Every structure is written in C-alpha cells, then in structure tokens.
Amino acid sequence: MKSPVVKRSIVVAGHKTSVSLEEAFWNGMKEISGLRNMTLSELVGEIDSNRQQGNLSSAIRLFVLDYFKSRAMAALQPDKVPAQ
C-alpha cells in the first residue's frame, strides 16, 4: 500500500531541505502561495521563520489548517474579509 505522505525537497532561506506532507497539504500550500503571489519556497520560508517550536512539517500542517479554518469562518460571517 502506497503511503499517503509525500516527501519533497524544497529550498528554504537558501538551504535545501526535505518536507514530508500528505498530498492534501501540498495542494493547500500551492493554493495559498498562488493566492499570495509567492513561490512555495517563499511561503515555507515564512512559515519556518514564524514557527515557535516543533518540526517544519507540523508547522506547515498547522498553518494550512488555520488558513482554511479562517476562510471557512469568514464565509460564515460575510461582513469580515479573510486574511490572505
């Protein structure tokens, strides 16, 4: 059985690293970076520089979850604009 986790190499702050995420999180990252007109590497670098603890993969998962959770909440409250 194939693992749902996909390991990819990415350059973060000029350094190559590997990140293991489920395909759904990679897709979420691509969507977010596209909406922000950033490269995937730039977005991962931002997440990396803002994380307080834990590994990078976990920080990315939490970022993606929070991003889409915020958008869902904003959709329920039409007077608030979701953060990009």
Protein Blocks (a to p, Z undefined) as FASTA:
>chain_A
ZZfbdcddddeehiacdddddfklmmmmmmmmmmnopafklmmmmmmmmpmgdcfklmmm
mmmmmmmmmmmmmmmmmmbccdZZ
